[in-house]
């Protein structure tokens, strides 16, 4: 009898252990993050901002003096932006100084509903299948919320989890992805939407403070909707698997915190101010981020090489220099493609130097900047779309996304392609123009019309 009891206890312990191990395995199996599909927003042609329209918008600002006018035109000429970017309707129609709340909502609705309609159609999922909705728009937060507008439009379930992220800047979409990744840890077989955009309509700066004028030059309308899941049964339908995600925040530093802030000038006109500390804050944030991201993706021999170089530098009296804002590692040994935030030519150049990238690696970001401008948090998705539309992504290719934003933040992640992605439309936004990129010479259309601004002998440019 005692032997039978021992056997029974052994069987119970064995089955309990087996059940525990299976639950642990199943939990880990359902914590992965798969990207099923994404759609980048392409506004209609009547919202394009060609050279002449940009010049007209600049001339409409009666607060600009001669020096400010020349400064702004110089920024436009060197921006790296082409003639096919998009703006909101109130600016196209000459109402940038007096936007209405309806104008702001219209800009958001146009982006959200166009991308979500396409995403549901492409994937075959319905809005009622969505378990979580995470939206990021930094500069516009109405009531009811923007997620509430989406829930109302698509009649989503009553138990759908919604999150609105504001004030996160250009690095916001990776914050949203990170939030979804953490949601996946607590619920099995979830389907989550990430919607990323930025509101230009109520945030146009009509003053003449130079540090607040750059936003008008670089920011353009855009956005993206992304469908994610942790259901391993949908792995075969996915495009990418999220391998790593690293977030770095330098908000404890006053200089970094104040590098990019929404504020008012001396005349009470609101806008985004970019301080002279911005390049240094971005470099520091990038360096700190790569210290964590690098070891996660680099082969062991590259990590050892870097550690040895740091050790030798410190022994040789270069300890302070070795701990500066440069990370001398070969990221290309652990990453195949780079989606660098299209914050502007200077941002792409700076990140490229920091990562040790050449023109081949930076081409997708430069082309996305030229075609769509700086679309804030959604910019890295246009870069990814360019790679896909070009047929450059193969199964197991590793794609790094990296973006910087106010706060000051630097966020990066590594996607691994789960299938060959060739002949695609790049999230829908590149299908009508991908064959035109990259051009043999990336002509700046603004140089031909406004290049004379570099001639200091010209006195009166206001009527030129």
N, C-alpha and C positions, 0 to 999 in steps of 0.2 A: 504493500500500500504506500509506504513511504517512497519507494522507487517511482511509483506512478505520479505521486505529487511532485517529485523532483523533475520528472519528465515534463509534466504540465507547466511547471514554473519556467523551465528552460524554453519550452515552446512559446510561452507568453512573452518572455524577455526577448527571444529571437524575433518574434513577429512585431513587437513594439519597436525594437531597434530598426528592423526593416522598414516599418512605417515611418519612423523618424527620418531615416536616411532618404526615403523616397520623397517625403514632404520637403526636406531640405533641397534635394535635387530639383524637385518640381518648382520650388520657390525661385531658385536661382535661374532655372530654365525660363521662367516667366518674368524675369527682371530685365531681360534684354530690351534694347530700344531699336526698332526697325523703322526706317523711313520708307513708307509705301509709295508716296508720290508727292509732288509739289507743283504749284502753278504760280508763276511770276506775273504780275500785272502789267499789261500793255494798254495804256490809255488810248482813246481814239485819236485820229490824226488832227482833229481840230483843237487839240490841246498841246500841240508841239510848239517848241520855242526856238525858231530859227534865229539867225543872226539879227535880222532887222527887228524882229519883235523884242529881242533882248535890249537892243539899242533904244527902242521906243520906251521900254519900261524904265530904263536908267534915266532917260531925258525927262520922264514924267515926275521924277523926284525933285521938287523945287527947293529942297533943303540942301542940295549939293552945291558947293562952291566949285571953282575951277580945279583946285587941287584934289578935292574929293572925287570929282568927276573923272579926272585923269587916273587917280588911284584905282577906282572901281573898274574902269575899262582895262587897265593893265592886268587886274586880277582875272577878268573875263578872258583876255587873250591868252594868259598862261594857265588857265584852269584845266585844260585837257578834256574839256567837254565839247561835244559836237553839236550839230544842228537838229538832232532828232529826239532830244530829251523833252520831257513833258512838265507842264505847270498846271495849277488849279484854274478853274474857269474864272474866278473873280479877278485873278491877275491878268489872264488873257483878255478879259473884257475891260480892263482898266479900272477895277474897283479894289485895288490892293489896299488902299488906305481905309476903307470902310467895309470890311467883310461882315456878313451876317452869320448868326449861329446856323442858319439853314445852309449857308455856303460851306461851312466847316463839316457839317454832317453829310452833305452831298459828296464832298471829296472822299470821305471815309467810305460811304456806302458804295460808291462807284468801284472802289478797289476791292472791298470785302466781297461784295455779291458777285462780281465778275470772276474772281479767282475761286471762290467757293463753289459756284455753279459748275465751273470747269472741273474742279477737283472731284466733286461728287460724281460727275458724268464719267470721268476718266477711270475712277477706281471702282465704280459700281456700288459703293456704300451710300447709304442714305443718311440724312442728318439725325435721324432717330437712333442710328448705330453709335453715335458719338458719346463717349463717357465723360470727356473733359475738353474744355475749350480754354486755351490760354492766348491772350491777345496783348500785344505791346504797341502802344502809341505814346510817345513820351510827352508831347506838347499839347495834348487835347484830351480832356477827361470830363465828358458831359454826364448828366444824370437824366434819365437812366443811362447806365454804362454802355460802352460800345459792345461789350459781349452780350448785354441784354438785347441790343438791336439785332444781333445775329440770331440769338435764341428765338426772338419774336418772329423774325423773317422766315426762319426755317422750321419753326414749330418743334424745337428740340424737346427732349424728355424733361420731365419735372426734376429728375434727380441728376441732371447733367451738372458737372462741377465747372464753375467758371472763375477765371482769374483775369484781372486787368492789371497790367504792369505799366506804370507811368514814370517819367523822369529818368529812364534807364539809358537814354541816348542811343548812339549808333551800335552799341554792343548788345542791344536788348534781345535780339532773337535767340542768341545762345543762352541768355538767362532763361528765356521761355522754354527752350529745349531742356535745360537742366531741371527746371521745375517739373516738366513732364516725366523726365527720367526718374525723378524721386517719387512721383505718383505711382509709377510702374512698380515700385518696390512693395507697395501695400495692397495692390489689387491685381488679380490675374486677368489676362486676356482683355486688356483695355484698348480702346481706340481713342486717340487724342488728336485734337486739332491745334496747331499753332498758327496764329494769324499775326503778321508783322507788317507795319507800315509807319508812316509819319505824317503829321498834319502841317501843311505849309500855309493853308488859307489864313488862319488867325495869327500867324507868327511872322508875317512879312515885316521887315524893319525898314521904316521910311525916313530914318534919320541920316546923320552924316558922320557918326563916330566910326572911325576906320576898323576898330577891333570888333564892331558889330555888323559891318557890311558884308563880311565874307560869306556868311550863311546864305545871303541872297544869291551869290554867285554860284555856289556849289550844290545846294539842295534842290532836288527835283522830285516830282511825284512818282511813287512806285510802291510796291508791296508784294507780299507773297503769302500763300496759304500752304501749309505743310501737314500731311497726315502721317501720324506715327502710331505704332502699336508695340505691345510686348507679347503678343500672341505668337508663339513659335509655329503654330499652324499656318500663319500667314507669311512666314519667312520666304517662301518661294515666290511670293508676289512683290517682295520688297526690292528697293534699289540699293539701299545702304544699311549698314549696321553701325550704330554708334559705339565706338571702341573706348574713347576717352573724352572727358570734358573737364577743363580747368578754368576756374574763375579767380581773378586777382583784383583786389580793391585797394586803392591807395587813399581812400577818403579820410584817413587819420592825418594825412598831411594837408595843411591849410593851402599850400601852393598848388598841390595836385587837385584838391577839392574845388578851388576857384579857377582852374584852368579853362573851364568851359561852363558858363552859368547863364541862365535866363534872367535878365535883369532889365533895368531902365536906364536910359542915358540922362544927361543933365536936363533935357527938355521933357522928360517923362515918357519918351517913346520906347516901347519894349522891344526886346530882341535878344538874340543869343550872342553873348560876348565871348570871344576867344582870346585869352591873354597870352602874353609873351612866354609864359611858363608852360604852354601847351606842348611844344615839342619835347621838352625835358620830361614832363609828366608822362607823355606817351612812351618815351624811351625807357623810363624806369618801370612802368607798368608792363611793357613788353618783356623786359629783362626778367622781372620777378616771375612772370607767367611762364616763361620758357625754362626757368630753373626747375619748375615742377613738371611741366609738359614734356620737356626733353627726355628725361630718364624713362618716361612711360612708353616712348615710341622709338627711341634709338637702340641700335644693336649694342651689345655689351662692350665690344671693342671700341666703339666710338665714345661711350661713357668713360671707359678707362683712359682713353687718350685725352679726353677733356680734363679728367681729374688729375692726370699726371702733369698736364700743361699748367694747371692752376697751382699745383704744388711747387713746380719749378719756378713759376713766376713769383710766388710768395717768398721762396728761399733766396731768389735773386734780388730781393729788395723791391719787387714790383707788386707787393701785396695789395696796396690800395688800388693800384691800377687794375689788378686782376679782378677786383671786386666791383668794378665799375658797371656801366650799363651796356656792355657788349658781351655776348655769349658766343664764344668762338667754337661752335660745334657745327658739324655738317648735318643739318636737319634733313637734307636730301637723302641721307642714308637710311632714314626711317619714314620718309614721306614722299609720295610720288607726285602729288599735285597740291597747289596752294591757292586757297581762296582768300585773298587779302582784301580787307574792307576798302571800298572805293571812296575814301574820305577826301580825295583830291590827289593831284600829282605829287605833292609834297609828302602826303601820308603814305602813298604807295612806295615812293622812293625810300622813305625812312624805314618802313617795315622791311622792304626788300634788302636794305643794307643790314638791318639788324638780324635778318634771317640768312643772310649770305646768298640771296637769290639773284639770278641773272634775268635778262629780258625775256627769255623763253618762259620762265616760271611766272613772271609778272604780266605777261601778255594778256591772259584772261581778265585780270583786274583793270588793266588800262583800256581794254576794249569795252568792258562794262561801264567804266566811267565815261568814255567817249559816247557810248550809245544811250545810256540811261542817267548819267550823272550820279551824284551821291544820294541814294535813296534810304539813307540811314540804316536801320536794323536789317532791312531786306537786301542790302547791297550784296552780301556774300552769296545770296541765293541766285542773283543774276550772274555772278561769276561762275558758280557751279553749273548753271544752265548753259553758259557759253561752252564749258568743257564738254558737257553732254551733247550739245548740238553739234559740236565738232567731231564727235565720235572718239574722244580721247580717253574715255574711262573704260577700263577692262575689269573683269572679275578679280577681286582681291586687291585692286589698286587702293592706296591709302590717300585720303584727301583731307588736308588740314584746312580748317576755317579759322581765321583770326580777325578779331575786330577790337577796336578801342572806342571808348565813349566816356561821357561826362561822369564825374563822381570822385576820383577818376578810375576807370576800369579797363582791364584788358581780359577778354575771354577767348578761349581757343578750344577746338575740339578736333577729333579725328574720326572721320567716317571711312568705312571700308565697303567698297562696292561689292554687292552680292551677286552681280551678273554683269555681263558685257553691256555697256550702254552706248550704243552707236546708232546713228541715224535718228536720234530723238529730236524733239523740238525745243529742248532746253527750257523745260518748264512752261512752254507756250509763248515765251516772249521773244525768242530769237528766230522763229520759224520763217519770218518774212525778210530777214536781212543777214542771216549767218553766212551766206556765201560771199558777202561783201567784206567780211572780216577774216584775218587782219588785212587792211589795205597795204600796198607796197610802201606808201608813205602816209603816215597819219596826219593829214592836213588839218590844221586848225582853221575853221572857217572864219573865226573872229579876227585872225591875224590880217587877212586880206582887207577887211573893212576898217578895223580899228588899230592895225599895227602902227599907224602913224603916231599913236599916242606916245611912243617911245622917242619921238623927235621933239626934244625940248625947245626947239626954235619956234614951234607952233604956239601962238599966244592964245587965240580964241578958239577953243574946241567946242564950246557950247552950241554953236550953230553949224558945226562941220557936218 
